[in-house]
Amino acid sequence: MSNLIEKFDLTGRADLPALALRSDSENQITYGALGARAADLAGVLVQRGLCAGDRVVVKVEKSVVNLALYIACLQRGVIYVPLNTGYRAQEVEYFLRDTGARLVVCDPDDVAVISPVTDDISAEVLTLDRNGAGSLPDAISEPCFEIYPTADDEVASILYTSGTTGKPKGAMLTHGNLISNASALADLWQVRDRDVMLHMLPIFHAHGLFVGCNVMLMAGAQMLFESRFDLDGANALLPHATVMMGIPTFYTRMLSDDRLDRSLVAGMRLFTCGSAPLLAETHIAWTERTGCAILERYGMTETGMITSNPYDGERRPGSVGPALPGVAVRITRSGSDEVLQQGEIGMVEVKGPNVFKGYWRLPEKTAAEFHPDGWFITGDLGSLSEDGYLQIVGRGKDLVISGGYNVYPKEVETEIDALDGVVESAVIGLSHADFGEAVTAVVVAEPGSAIDEQGVQAALRDRLAAFKLPKKVIFLDALPRNTMGKVQKAQLRSEYSGLYTA
């Protein structure tokens, strides 16, 4: 039995600083104070009758109270289900019904659109705004300090990831998954209680929550807990930090600013990058400007981190490094379990204690993603060097990763195809210096239709989260297809590869 919250040791580190905030009147919050807030919220869960295994769906802005709610859920064995704050009403409805949520925590402005669904599924709604106020903290009365004795294979959180039918799948991450991954990363990256992380990532995402928060809390380190990334804030806080975890967008935007130089990052010992591919030229430019080599790593929602360039050792541009300790990676021929030789390109597969339990209520889909011997098929294409460094060269699936967020084209295509004047569409990801990949729509319109790029984008704005919206819409007379009638997205990606760099 091992509950992740025990690894944070909130009581034993009571006097250590855990969080510092520019916008919070308390400014600095200790581990003890964070634990007390979590115990208060755990008391709310108990009072509401939530038991281990019940689901709490959370769609609120980043705040200390939100982080404390995550810890409270861990403490009570309740499953924490964070949602991207950009999701629209119909997207949220799917998640609420799919999880069978017992409790929904949302922004006060979302209550009106969420209530019809929560009434239908008999879920309670509590509110929490970006400042940490709302009916959730107002409900606090009796704290609960009791830690539920979870087994390693009990689910701690469900994170939704894109599905081949356009419907997201809930990846079940266990306490054991999260403990093993955070422990491995803390050791590998040599995170200590003297470290201070500049945390500008969202916490509804695995990167910000499971990599950022879990690793720092497990090590007893401190976080400069900012609501979001902004250039001025990053420049102001970097001199006070030792670690920053970011996505490619952070680094390209900082490189575009003349204030970035070696003196600004003199106290930094580690910059990491993930959630989307980092261009080799960005890696090189950052090293030349700052004298610090970005440490790129690779993972996915279902597995947490899989590989990482070393802390001590060569950080290769264009590579995501060797497998983490205790994790195994192999390259197989697509559609089989035949293991390929070093240097050959094939399907990346992974096995280890970091690999998720399965997809929520989708046993057949879970079984399809694993080999009988337990290897998980990532859907990414890559190769291994002689010394074990992994290079990702593409995806066997059409997933687009834009600004660190997963976008499955089918979901966007379904909405575009439903528009008046559209015959069909294909959505692809194209290389973009700021976002890693830009969501791009290729549309075939009906003859004589007046639909245009602005019309497509405007129609989708109220239907899809902003990160899923096409940056550009290309109109063609017909989509390229092979002899079997399948749309050739690879051909589209090749033809328009320079769209955002020209």
Order of alpha helices (4+ residues) and beta strands (2+ residues): alpha-beta-beta-alpha-beta-alpha-beta-alpha-beta-alpha-beta-alpha-beta-beta-alpha-beta-alpha-beta-alpha-beta-alpha-beta-alpha-beta-beta-beta-beta-beta-alpha-beta-beta-beta-beta-alpha-beta-beta-alpha-beta-alpha
